[in-house]
Amino acid sequence: MRQALLSRLINNDDILPAIRKPVLITQAAQDAIVKPSVVDQHKASIAHAEIQMMQNVGHAAFWDDAASFNRRQREFAARLGQAARAQAS
């Protein structure tokens, strides 16, 4: 089962360009499962996406460096909230 999961091909090329909402792509520089080069492919399809490349962590960046991961998520969400409040004013 693990071999099958790791060898499957997932292609979202038709979906990604349609995303209009804010996007934060978080990627671990040392991820051995999802290669960092995937970020370039996603960024090409979602030009407005922000990239968070986390150093010194593996596939479970949210676990390996939870403090940095959570801080960046909070910052992203706070900026979205500020923008929404400003737009509503």
Secondary structure, DSSP 8 states (H G I E B T S, - for coil): -HHHHHH-----TTTGGG--S--EEEEETT-SSS-THHHHHHHHH-TT-EEEEESS--S-HHHHTHHHHHHHHHHHHHHHHHHHHHHH-
